[in-house]
Amino acid sequence: MPKHLRLLYDFARPHTIIATSVQVITMLIIVAGWHPLTPDLIGLALATLIVCLALNLYVVGINQLTDVEIDLINKPWLPIAAGRLSASAGRRIVAAALAIALIGAALLSWALWLTVAVIALIGSLYSLPPLRLKRQPLAAALSIASARGVIANVGLAFHYQSRLGVELPLTTLILTGVFFFGFALVIALYKDLPDDHGDRLYQIETLTTRWGPQRVLQLGRLLLTGCYLLPIAIGLWSLPAFAAAFLALSHAIVIALFWWASFRVDLRQQQSITNFYMFLWGIFYTEFALLSIYQLTDTLGQV
């Protein structure tokens, strides 16, 4: 990978790039169903992906620009903290990313533009003074959960619906919204686990600094288990359909793996916590795949 492209990739945070890409593709599958794979559909997916990746770059970039001193302790490998990217270059990148996201979204659909505008606003309020929501544990968690878990999914669904002229699978979308709101809350809780030292030093109040890592870990276990019980219950209620059985069994396996991983994490070692946090993102990606498979098999079963 060329040096400048690698730098941009690192600045955009790889795990969020993957999450955004999976989200864009999966929501298209959920809304379009067994829609023919035409050049227009591929073009729509690629254009939407570019807009959403630009938005992702803006949100994570603005956070890095305002957290340089904290990142020197918590994430010294990030481009600005490591001195690989200047703050002025970072500002130019996030400004260009925001412009690409807003203009590109406006050219595609009103629903996508509104989604981009709202998430960009939340991302700005999260990182920038005077509000700097990341200093308030509840506001920070709710802003992340709302943006990543609900607004992005619902906005993408209405965007694709307006472009394809199809009916929205409301049951799947409601399940997706509720599930990912809860899942994103857990991500918001756990993202502060490896940052405890730097957050305490710079007086960034999080639930980890307030309650301690062990209690936050247990709270996340309970929240995520509650999220997974929803699709499991829906699947068991709808049996004996194949799609329902798949929904229940797949989610039971994933939540069991999560509990196994959560008991293996060593809260005294930052690398162990970081690995566990990346595992959480892995099952986040997996959930989009599971829901898209469920939607396709359920649609096929109704044909």
Secondary structure, DSSP 4 states (H G I P E B T S, - for coil): --HHHHHHHHHT-HHHHHHHHHHHHHHHHHHHSS----HHHHHHHHHHHHHHHHHHHHHHHHHHHH-HHHHHHH-TTSTTTTTSS-HHHHHHHHHHHHHHHHHHHHHH-HHHHHHHHHHHHHHHHHHSTTT-GGGSHHHHHHHHIIIIIIIHHHHHHHHHHHHHT----HHHHHHHHHHHHHHHHHHHHHTTGGGHHHHHHTT---HHHHH-HHHHHHHHHHHHHHHHHHHHHHHHHHTTSHHHHHHHHHHHHHHHHHHHHHHH--TT-HHHHHHHHHHHHHHHHHHHHHHHHHHHHHHHHH-
